Amino acid sequence: MEQYKKEFIDFMVECKVLKFGSFTLKSGRKSPFFMNAGAYVTGSQLAKLGEFYAHAIHNNFGDNFDVLFGPAYKGIPLSVATVIAYQKLFGKEIRYCSNRKEAKDHGADKGNLLGSEIHDGDRVVIIEDVTTSGKSIEETYPVVKAQGTTPDAITIVGEMVSLNRMERALDSQKSALDTITQKYGFPARAIVTMKDVVEYLYKPGQDGIITDALKKEIDAYYAEWGAR
């Protein structure tokens, strides 16, 4: 496994972003693990997180994009931290943009967007924390595409999330990220997968973060909900 993936897994655990136990997800599924990017709350944590995202985006999509779109609400700090890190690491200015849950009806920045406008010809990367069922992109995709004067005026280069949960989408046997790629035509990637997490944290017969008992729970979860 690449070193940066190991470092990111350690980072998620240290920041208490990735937790293990018993959790009820938004989809209603009962999961033995949970990831909450809202737990990144300090300047140093967000700075480091932005660097992980920037490296992953650069490795997967290169420099040929103009805007980083982070859906409200968790995507707002993710997009801001990452464009700062991207300029620092790779020397390119990327604009950030997010949507508002409710459009602002006054002021110079009225409308449903926060940050940069998106113009015809712009190439956009979408950034999120995690996607379990692929439902969030159903809201995000039309918001981004609606900024163009024609349906093809805005190009979505890809989507980057921090963790691929590797479970099937609500209406498919494939993972949410694979379903997004198939449905919308752009690549959806993650910094790490749950396979990476288990491979790195599970030490058979040892009392580590992922014990033998927890490993059985994770295996049972994927037997029921894992992508095919």
N, C-alpha and C positions, 0 to 999 in steps of 0.2 A: 504494500500500500504506500502511496506517495506520502512524504513526510508532512506536507501541508494538511492532508486529510486527518492524520493523527493529531496534529496540533489543533485543528478545528474541533474535533471530537472532544479533546481535553478542554478546550475553551468553552464549549457548550455546557459541559458538566460543571466546570468551575463556576460559571455564571448562573448555574441553576436554571438554565434554559431548557436543557434536556433532563427530564425526570423519569423515574421508573416507579411503578406502583399500580394503582387501579384508577383509570380515568374514563369518563364518558365524553366522547368526542361530539362535535357539532353534528356529525352524521348519525349519531345515536349508537355508534359502535363502542363496545367496551374494550379499552386498550390498556396493555401493560406498560406503555410508555407514552410520554406526552412532550411536545416541544412548544415553548411559548417565547417568541422573540420579544415580547413585551418586557421580559426580565432583563434585557440589556438596558441599563439605566444610567450608567456613568459615562463620563467623557472618554475614559480610556477604553472601556468596553466597546463603545460605538466606533471609536477610531479603529480598533483592532478588527471589529466586525466588517467595517467598510473595506479594509484591506483584503480580508478573505474573499468578500464578494468581488472586489475589483480584479483580483487575480483570477478567480473562476470565470468571470465574464470575459476577461482578456484572453484566457486560454481557450474558451469555447467559441467566442464570437469575434474576436479580434478588435480592431479599432474603428471599423466602418459603421459607426452609429453616432447619432447626434443627441438623443434624449434618453434618459433613464426614467421610466414611469413607475412610481410606487403607489399602488392603490391605497386609499384611506382605509384604516388609519395606520396600521403598522408599517405599511409601505412608505410612509412619509419619512420617518427618520432613517429607514434603510436606504432610500434613494439619496437623501442628503449626505449621509455618511459615506456612501459609496462614490458619489461624484467627487467629493473632496479627496478621497483616497486615490481615485483613478487619476486625477490631475497630478497628485504627488508622486505616484508610482510610475505613470506612463506618459506624463507631460501633455495630456490632451484634455481640453476643456469639454466636458459633457454637461449639458443642461439637465436639471432635474424637473420633473413635473409630477404632480399628484392630483387626484380628484377630490372634490368636496362631497360629502354626503348630501348636503343641501346647498344649492347654488347661491352665491352671494349676489344680491340685487342692487348693490350700490358701490361707489368708489371706482378707482381706475382699474382695479383687478376683479371687477365683478364677473360673475360666471361660475362655471362648475369646476374650474381648474385652479390649482395653487402652484406657484413657481412659474416656469417657462410656458409659453404657448407652444403648441405643436403646429407646424406649418406643412403645407404640401411639399413633398420631397423629403421630409424628415424620416430618418430610420430610427426606430424605437426599440429599446430592450425593456422588457417588463421585469420588475424585481418584486419578489414576495418572500415571506418567511418560510412557509411550508404549504403544500397543497395535498389534501387527503383524498378528496373526491373529484377535484377538477371543477367544482361549482363556481369558485371565485372568478375564474377567467371568463365565465359567461357574462359577468357584470363588467369586467375590465375591458375585454376586447371591443365591444361596441363603443365604449367611451373614447378609447384611443382612435379607432377608425373614424368616428364621427367628427374628428377635428379636421379631416380633409374635405376638400370641395368635391371630390369624387371618391368612390369606394376604394380605389387603388392608389390614392394620392399619398397615403401614409403606409410605410412598410414596417411591419413588426419583424425584427431580426430574430428574436427569440425571447425566452423567459428563463430567469434564473431564480431558483429557490435555494434555501440553505440545506434542507433535508428532504430527500426522496423517501417517503414512508414505504414505498414499494407495495402498496395495497391497491386493490382494484377500485376503479371509479364506480360511481353509483349505477351507471348504466352500461358497464363494460367489464369484461374479464381482464382487461389490460390495466396497467397502472394509470394514475391520473396524468402523469407527465406524458406517457405514451399516447394516451387518449387525446390530450391537448395537441400534440404534434400531428396526429392523424386527422383530427377534426379541423384544425385551423391552419395547418401547413407550415408552421414554424417550429424549430427545435425547442424543447423544454428540458432544461438541465438542472442539476443540483450540485452543490459543493460536495456533499457526501450522501451516501445511501444508508438505509438501516442495515443493510448487509455489511457495509464498512464498519458501522458502529458496533454491531455484534461481534464481528471478526476481531476488532481491536480490543473491546472491553471484556469479552468473555474468556476466562481462563478456567478450563474444566477442573473441577475438584478444588478450586480455590475460592476464598471468600472475597471476591472482588466486587465491582459495581454490578456486574451481571453474574449472579450466582447460578448454580445448576438448576435450582427451582425456578428462578426467573427466566432462564433460558427455555425451560419447558413451556412456560406461559407464553413467551414470545413465539415459540414454534407452533403452539396451538392457535394463537391468533392468526398467524400467517396461513395455517392450514385452512382456516375459515375465510379469511379476508385477503389473503395474498394474491397479487396479480399473477395471471397465468401467461 
